[in-house]
Amino acid sequence: MNAEPFDTLSAANELEAAGVERGQAEAIAKQLHGIARPGLDQLVTKADLYKALLASSLGTIAATVGLVGLMLGAWA
């Protein structure tokens, strides 16, 4: 997933254009960046989901094969 980066300069410029003093606009933009940034590295991609599904499926197959082996061993 390609999340767009937060543009602090653009945000500060917009705040300043709306009447906020430059120093305050920059401080607000930095805080907004800090709020927006932490979650971006925790986003799940399709590849992440496919890997999890594959791992789960392989685990289920391995467990099934193990159980079948135990049942066949018990009947032998």
MOPAC internal coordinates of N, CA, C and O (Angstrom, degrees):
PM7 1SCF
backbone

  N    0.0000 0     0.00 0     0.00 0    0    0    0
  C    1.4487 1     0.00 0     0.00 0    1    0    0
  C    1.5167 1   108.03 1     0.00 0    2    1    0
  O    1.2310 1   120.42 1   -50.40 1    3    2    1
  N    1.2911 1   116.80 1   129.60 1    3    2    1
  C    1.4504 1   121.41 1  -179.97 1    5    3    2
  C    1.5191 1   110.21 1  -102.78 1    6    5    3
  O    1.2310 1   120.87 1   -86.46 1    7    6    5
  N    1.3081 1   115.95 1    93.54 1    7    6    5
  C    1.4593 1   120.39 1   178.05 1    9    7    6
  C    1.5234 1   108.79 1   -81.49 1   10    9    7
  O    1.2310 1   120.97 1   -42.42 1   11   10    9
  N    1.3087 1   115.75 1   137.58 1   11   10    9
  C    1.4563 1   119.26 1   179.14 1   13   11   10
  C    1.5216 1   109.39 1   -73.21 1   14   13   11
  O    1.2310 1   120.11 1   -42.16 1   15   14   13
  N    1.3286 1   117.39 1   137.84 1   15   14   13
  C    1.4577 1   120.03 1   178.31 1   17   15   14
  C    1.5276 1   110.49 1   -69.75 1   18   17   15
  O    1.2310 1   121.14 1   -26.99 1   19   18   17
  N    1.3180 1   115.42 1   153.01 1   19   18   17
  C    1.4542 1   120.64 1   177.83 1   21   19   18
  C    1.5284 1   108.22 1   -79.94 1   22   21   19
  O    1.2310 1   120.03 1   -56.88 1   23   22   21
  N    1.3109 1   117.55 1   123.12 1   23   22   21
  C    1.4624 1   123.47 1  -177.82 1   25   23   22
  C    1.5273 1   109.24 1   -90.77 1   26   25   23
  O    1.2310 1   120.79 1   -82.33 1   27   26   25
  N    1.3358 1   116.10 1    97.67 1   27   26   25
  C    1.4662 1   120.27 1  -177.08 1   29   27   26
  C    1.5234 1   111.79 1   -66.85 1   30   29   27
  O    1.2310 1   119.95 1   145.02 1   31   30   29
  N    1.3257 1   117.69 1   -34.98 1   31   30   29
  C    1.4643 1   120.20 1   179.83 1   33   31   30
  C    1.5223 1   110.69 1   -65.36 1   34   33   31
  O    1.2310 1   120.83 1   134.56 1   35   34   33
  N    1.3134 1   116.01 1   -45.44 1   35   34   33
  C    1.4617 1   120.41 1   178.89 1   37   35   34
  C    1.5297 1   110.70 1   -62.42 1   38   37   35
  O    1.2310 1   120.76 1   137.48 1   39   38   37
  N    1.3272 1   116.16 1   -42.52 1   39   38   37
  C    1.4694 1   119.89 1   179.49 1   41   39   38
  C    1.5264 1   110.59 1   -63.27 1   42   41   39
  O    1.2310 1   120.24 1   136.03 1   43   42   41
  N    1.3331 1   117.15 1   -43.97 1   43   42   41
  C    1.4607 1   120.71 1   179.19 1   45   43   42
  C    1.5292 1   110.65 1   -63.37 1   46   45   43
  O    1.2310 1   120.52 1   138.91 1   47   46   45
  N    1.3259 1   116.61 1   -41.09 1   47   46   45
  C    1.4693 1   120.07 1   178.68 1   49   47   46
  C    1.5292 1   111.35 1   -63.40 1   50   49   47
  O    1.2310 1   120.57 1   138.56 1   51   50   49
  N    1.3303 1   116.51 1   -41.44 1   51   50   49
  C    1.4656 1   119.87 1   179.04 1   53   51   50
  C    1.5204 1   111.21 1   -65.71 1   54   53   51
  O    1.2310 1   120.54 1   138.13 1   55   54   53
  N    1.3168 1   116.57 1   -41.87 1   55   54   53
  C    1.4661 1   119.92 1   178.08 1   57   55   54
  C    1.5281 1   110.49 1   -63.20 1   58   57   55
  O    1.2310 1   121.02 1   138.42 1   59   58   57
  N    1.3325 1   115.66 1   -41.58 1   59   58   57
  C    1.4636 1   119.73 1   179.39 1   61   59   58
  C    1.5363 1   110.29 1   -64.75 1   62   61   59
  O    1.2310 1   120.34 1   139.09 1   63   62   61
  N    1.3172 1   116.96 1   -40.91 1   63   62   61
  C    1.4629 1   120.39 1   178.62 1   65   63   62
  C    1.5285 1   111.35 1   -64.15 1   66   65   63
  O    1.2310 1   120.66 1   153.68 1   67   66   65
  N    1.3256 1   116.34 1   -26.32 1   67   66   65
  C    1.4615 1   120.72 1   179.32 1   69   67   66
  C    1.5287 1   112.35 1   -84.76 1   70   69   67
  O    1.2310 1   120.78 1   179.49 1   71   70   69
  N    1.3478 1   116.12 1    -0.51 1   71   70   69
  C    1.4502 1   119.21 1   175.33 1   73   71   70
  C    1.5174 1   116.13 1   109.39 1   74   73   71
  O    1.2310 1   119.91 1  -177.71 1   75   74   73
  N    1.3043 1   117.77 1     2.29 1   75   74   73
  C    1.4613 1   121.13 1   178.28 1   77   75   74
  C    1.5298 1   108.07 1   -83.17 1   78   77   75
  O    1.2310 1   120.58 1   -41.37 1   79   78   77
  N    1.3355 1   116.50 1   138.63 1   79   78   77
  C    1.4715 1   119.62 1   178.07 1   81   79   78
  C    1.5203 1   109.97 1   -60.31 1   82   81   79
  O    1.2310 1   120.65 1   -30.84 1   83   82   81
  N    1.3430 1   116.36 1   149.16 1   83   82   81
  C    1.4696 1   121.92 1  -174.33 1   85   83   82
  C    1.5300 1   111.79 1   -56.09 1   86   85   83
  O    1.2310 1   119.95 1   131.89 1   87   86   85
  N    1.3001 1   117.70 1   -48.11 1   87   86   85
  C    1.4661 1   120.14 1  -179.04 1   89   87   86
  C    1.5252 1   112.19 1   -60.42 1   90   89   87
  O    1.2310 1   120.90 1   137.91 1   91   90   89
  N    1.3200 1   115.89 1   -42.09 1   91   90   89
  C    1.4592 1   120.15 1   178.38 1   93   91   90
  C    1.5317 1   110.33 1   -68.34 1   94   93   91
  O    1.2310 1   120.38 1   140.57 1   95   94   93
  N    1.3172 1   116.88 1   -39.43 1   95   94   93
  C    1.4616 1   121.14 1   179.41 1   97   95   94
  C    1.5264 1   110.53 1   -61.32 1   98   97   95
  O    1.2310 1   120.49 1   137.69 1   99   98   97
  N    1.3239 1   116.67 1   -42.31 1   99   98   97
  C    1.4643 1   120.64 1   178.99 1  101   99   98
  C    1.5252 1   111.00 1   -65.69 1  102  101   99
  O    1.2310 1   120.57 1   138.38 1  103  102  101
  N    1.3302 1   116.52 1   -41.62 1  103  102  101
  C    1.4657 1   120.27 1   179.69 1  105  103  102
  C    1.5266 1   110.98 1   -64.64 1  106  105  103
  O    1.2310 1   120.48 1   138.44 1  107  106  105
  N    1.3108 1   116.70 1   -41.56 1  107  106  105
  C    1.4644 1   120.69 1   178.98 1  109  107  106
  C    1.5374 1   109.81 1   -64.67 1  110  109  107
  O    1.2310 1   120.62 1   136.32 1  111  110  109
  N    1.3196 1   116.41 1   -43.68 1  111  110  109
  C    1.4676 1   120.74 1  -179.63 1  113  111  110
  C    1.5292 1   110.61 1   -61.94 1  114  113  111
  O    1.2310 1   120.02 1   139.14 1  115  114  113
  N    1.3322 1   117.57 1   -40.86 1  115  114  113
  C    1.4667 1   120.84 1   178.41 1  117  115  114
  C    1.5252 1   110.71 1   -63.68 1  118  117  115
  O    1.2310 1   120.37 1   138.53 1  119  118  117
  N    1.3215 1   116.90 1   -41.47 1  119  118  117
  C    1.4615 1   120.29 1   178.81 1  121  119  118
  C    1.5276 1   111.22 1   -65.67 1  122  121  119
  O    1.2310 1   120.38 1   138.29 1  123  122  121
  N    1.3196 1   116.88 1   -41.71 1  123  122  121
  C    1.4610 1   120.53 1   177.99 1  125  123  122
  C    1.5253 1   110.67 1   -62.44 1  126  125  123
  O    1.2310 1   120.57 1   140.49 1  127  126  125
  N    1.3140 1   116.51 1   -39.51 1  127  126  125
  C    1.4659 1   120.88 1   177.82 1  129  127  126
  C    1.5241 1   109.90 1   -62.07 1  130  129  127
  O    1.2310 1   120.46 1   137.54 1  131  130  129
  N    1.3168 1   116.72 1   -42.46 1  131  130  129
  C    1.4553 1   120.78 1   179.14 1  133  131  130
  C    1.5174 1   112.59 1   -63.80 1  134  133  131
  O    1.2310 1   120.44 1   147.18 1  135  134  133
  N    1.3175 1   116.76 1   -32.82 1  135  134  133
  C    1.4636 1   121.07 1   178.70 1  137  135  134
  C    1.5223 1   110.44 1   -74.76 1  138  137  135
  O    1.2310 1   120.16 1   139.03 1  139  138  137
  N    1.3247 1   117.29 1   -40.97 1  139  138  137
  C    1.4600 1   121.75 1  -175.54 1  141  139  138
  C    1.5309 1   112.15 1   -75.55 1  142  141  139
  O    1.2310 1   119.68 1   149.01 1  143  142  141
  N    1.2920 1   118.22 1   -30.99 1  143  142  141
  C    1.4599 1   122.35 1  -170.76 1  145  143  142
  C    1.5299 1   115.75 1   -70.54 1  146  145  143
  O    1.2310 1   118.12 1   134.96 1  147  146  145
  N    1.3313 1   121.19 1   -45.04 1  147  146  145
  C    1.4611 1   119.75 1  -171.05 1  149  147  146
  C    1.5228 1   115.35 1   -56.25 1  150  149  147
  O    1.2310 1   119.64 1   144.15 1  151  150  149
  N    1.3160 1   118.29 1   -35.85 1  151  150  149
  C    1.4576 1   120.17 1  -176.46 1  153  151  150
  C    1.5101 1   114.73 1   -76.62 1  154  153  151
  O    1.2310 1   119.53 1   162.79 1  155  154  153
  N    1.3179 1   118.51 1   -17.21 1  155  154  153
  C    1.4605 1   120.13 1  -174.47 1  157  155  154
  C    1.5180 1   113.14 1   -64.17 1  158  157  155
  O    1.2310 1   119.53 1   146.15 1  159  158  157
  N    1.3186 1   118.51 1   -33.85 1  159  158  157
  C    1.4574 1   120.17 1  -178.62 1  161  159  158
  C    1.5180 1   112.00 1   -80.21 1  162  161  159
  O    1.2310 1   120.05 1   176.54 1  163  162  161
  N    1.3278 1   117.52 1    -3.46 1  163  162  161
  C    1.4532 1   121.04 1  -179.68 1  165  163  162
  C    1.5294 1   112.15 1  -106.88 1  166  165  163
  O    1.2310 1   119.97 1  -171.96 1  167  166  165
  N    1.3124 1   117.67 1     8.04 1  167  166  165
  C    1.4545 1   120.58 1   178.94 1  169  167  166
  C    1.5257 1   110.09 1   -71.30 1  170  169  167
  O    1.2310 1   120.69 1   -37.15 1  171  170  169
  N    1.3091 1   116.28 1   142.85 1  171  170  169
  C    1.4577 1   121.90 1  -179.63 1  173  171  170
  C    1.5247 1   108.53 1   -96.41 1  174  173  171
  O    1.2310 1   120.82 1   -47.05 1  175  174  173
  N    1.3161 1   116.03 1   132.95 1  175  174  173
  C    1.4601 1   121.26 1   178.15 1  177  175  174
  C    1.5265 1   109.62 1  -101.13 1  178  177  175
  O    1.2310 1   120.68 1   -11.32 1  179  178  177
  N    1.3188 1   116.31 1   168.68 1  179  178  177
  C    1.4590 1   120.41 1   175.70 1  181  179  178
  C    1.5288 1   110.24 1   -59.88 1  182  181  179
  O    1.2310 1   120.82 1   140.67 1  183  182  181
  N    1.3241 1   116.04 1   -39.33 1  183  182  181
  C    1.4683 1   119.98 1   179.38 1  185  183  182
  C    1.5273 1   110.64 1   -61.12 1  186  185  183
  O    1.2310 1   120.14 1   139.45 1  187  186  185
  N    1.3355 1   117.34 1   -40.55 1  187  186  185
  C    1.4643 1   120.73 1   177.14 1  189  187  186
  C    1.5221 1   110.72 1   -60.49 1  190  189  187
  O    1.2310 1   120.87 1   136.14 1  191  190  189
  N    1.3341 1   115.95 1   -43.86 1  191  190  189
  C    1.4620 1   120.21 1  -179.59 1  193  191  190
  C    1.5240 1   111.35 1   -65.45 1  194  193  191
  O    1.2310 1   120.09 1   138.18 1  195  194  193
  N    1.3369 1   117.43 1   -41.82 1  195  194  193
  C    1.4595 1   120.62 1   178.71 1  197  195  194
  C    1.5245 1   111.17 1   -63.21 1  198  197  195
  O    1.2310 1   120.26 1   139.25 1  199  198  197
  N    1.3287 1   117.12 1   -40.75 1  199  198  197
  C    1.4646 1   120.77 1   178.52 1  201  199  198
  C    1.5254 1   110.54 1   -63.23 1  202  201  199
  O    1.2310 1   120.24 1   136.93 1  203  202  201
  N    1.3197 1   117.14 1   -43.07 1  203  202  201
  C    1.4627 1   120.89 1   179.30 1  205  203  202
  C    1.5266 1   110.64 1   -65.11 1  206  205  203
  O    1.2310 1   120.34 1   138.75 1  207  206  205
  N    1.3316 1   116.95 1   -41.25 1  207  206  205
  C    1.4632 1   120.76 1   178.75 1  209  207  206
  C    1.5155 1   110.73 1   -64.72 1  210  209  207
  O    1.2310 1   120.25 1   137.28 1  211  210  209
  N    1.3191 1   117.12 1   -42.72 1  211  210  209
  C    1.4604 1   121.07 1   179.17 1  213  211  210
  C    1.5244 1   110.49 1   -63.45 1  214  213  211
  O    1.2310 1   120.19 1   134.91 1  215  214  213
  N    1.3285 1   117.25 1   -45.09 1  215  214  213
  C    1.4633 1   120.61 1   179.35 1  217  215  214
  C    1.5219 1   110.88 1   -61.38 1  218  217  215
  O    1.2310 1   120.54 1   138.15 1  219  218  217
  N    1.3139 1   116.58 1   -41.85 1  219  218  217
  C    1.4592 1   120.92 1   179.13 1  221  219  218
  C    1.5254 1   110.88 1   -65.08 1  222  221  219
  O    1.2310 1   120.79 1   136.15 1  223  222  221
  N    1.3181 1   116.09 1   -43.85 1  223  222  221
  C    1.4671 1   120.68 1   179.81 1  225  223  222
  C    1.5238 1   111.19 1   -63.60 1  226  225  223
  O    1.2310 1   120.36 1   136.81 1  227  226  225
  N    1.3283 1   116.91 1   -43.19 1  227  226  225
  C    1.4629 1   120.22 1   179.23 1  229  227  226
  C    1.5210 1   110.81 1   -64.61 1  230  229  227
  O    1.2310 1   120.40 1   142.84 1  231  230  229
  N    1.3247 1   116.84 1   -37.16 1  231  230  229
  C    1.4594 1   120.47 1   177.07 1  233  231  230
  C    1.5149 1   111.64 1   -64.22 1  234  233  231
  O    1.2310 1   120.61 1   139.00 1  235  234  233
  N    1.3101 1   116.43 1   -41.00 1  235  234  233
  C    1.4651 1   121.14 1   178.63 1  237  235  234
  C    1.5205 1   110.38 1   -65.52 1  238  237  235
  O    1.2310 1   120.31 1   137.39 1  239  238  237
  N    1.3226 1   117.02 1   -42.61 1  239  238  237
  C    1.4650 1   121.10 1   179.03 1  241  239  238
  C    1.5265 1   110.34 1   -63.24 1  242  241  239
  O    1.2310 1   120.24 1   135.65 1  243  242  241
  N    1.3313 1   117.14 1   -44.35 1  243  242  241
  C    1.4597 1   120.97 1  -179.67 1  245  243  242
  C    1.5262 1   110.88 1   -62.69 1  246  245  243
  O    1.2310 1   120.46 1   138.58 1  247  246  245
  N    1.3210 1   116.74 1   -41.42 1  247  246  245
  C    1.4652 1   120.27 1   179.10 1  249  247  246
  C    1.5153 1   110.68 1   -65.49 1  250  249  247
  O    1.2310 1   120.15 1   139.41 1  251  250  249
  N    1.3200 1   117.31 1   -40.59 1  251  250  249
  C    1.4639 1   121.63 1   179.47 1  253  251  250
  C    1.5200 1   110.84 1   -64.36 1  254  253  251
  O    1.2310 1   120.41 1   135.05 1  255  254  253
  N    1.3254 1   116.82 1   -44.95 1  255  254  253
  C    1.4643 1   121.27 1   178.77 1  257  255  254
  C    1.5244 1   109.61 1   -62.13 1  258  257  255
  O    1.2310 1   120.29 1   139.05 1  259  258  257
  N    1.3235 1   117.06 1   -40.95 1  259  258  257
  C    1.4573 1   120.50 1   178.45 1  261  259  258
  C    1.5137 1   112.30 1   -62.80 1  262  261  259
  O    1.2310 1   120.64 1   136.69 1  263  262  261
  N    1.3282 1   116.39 1   -43.31 1  263  262  261
  C    1.4629 1   119.93 1   178.54 1  265  263  262
  C    1.5182 1   112.00 1   -65.19 1  266  265  263
  O    1.2310 1   120.39 1   138.58 1  267  266  265
  N    1.3181 1   116.87 1   -41.42 1  267  266  265
  C    1.4631 1   120.54 1   177.84 1  269  267  266
  C    1.5311 1   109.86 1   -62.25 1  270  269  267
  O    1.2310 1   120.90 1   139.01 1  271  270  269
  N    1.3343 1   115.89 1   -40.99 1  271  270  269
  C    1.4757 1   120.23 1   177.41 1  273  271  270
  C    1.5150 1   111.64 1   -61.91 1  274  273  271
  O    1.2310 1   120.09 1   139.46 1  275  274  273
  N    1.3277 1   117.44 1   -40.54 1  275  274  273
  C    1.4610 1   120.91 1   178.37 1  277  275  274
  C    1.5241 1   110.80 1   -65.89 1  278  277  275
  O    1.2310 1   120.62 1   137.93 1  279  278  277
  N    1.3199 1   116.42 1   -42.07 1  279  278  277
  C    1.4737 1   120.23 1  -179.14 1  281  279  278
  C    1.5312 1   109.74 1   -65.86 1  282  281  279
  O    1.2310 1   119.92 1   137.61 1  283  282  281
  N    1.3370 1   117.76 1   -42.39 1  283  282  281
  C    1.4539 1   120.38 1   179.88 1  285  283  282
  C    1.5368 1   110.75 1   -66.92 1  286  285  283
  O    1.2310 1   120.85 1   142.77 1  287  286  285
  N    1.3203 1   115.97 1   -37.23 1  287  286  285
  C    1.4767 1   120.22 1   177.73 1  289  287  286
  C    1.5149 1   111.30 1   -66.54 1  290  289  287
  O    1.2310 1   120.12 1   144.69 1  291  290  289
  N    1.3226 1   117.38 1   -35.31 1  291  290  289
  C    1.4681 1   120.40 1  -179.59 1  293  291  290
  C    1.5144 1   110.87 1   -71.12 1  294  293  291
  O    1.2310 1   119.84 1   151.15 1  295  294  293
  N    1.3398 1   117.90 1   -28.85 1  295  294  293
  C    1.4615 1   121.15 1  -178.65 1  297  295  294
  C    1.5264 1   112.65 1   -87.72 1  298  297  295
  O    1.2310 1   120.32 1   168.71 1  299  298  297
  N    1.2901 1   116.99 1   -11.29 1  299  298  297
  C    1.4606 1   119.62 1  -176.20 1  301  299  298
  C    1.5136 1   112.19 1   -80.52 1  302  301  299
  O    1.2310 1   120.10 1   180.00 1  303  302  301

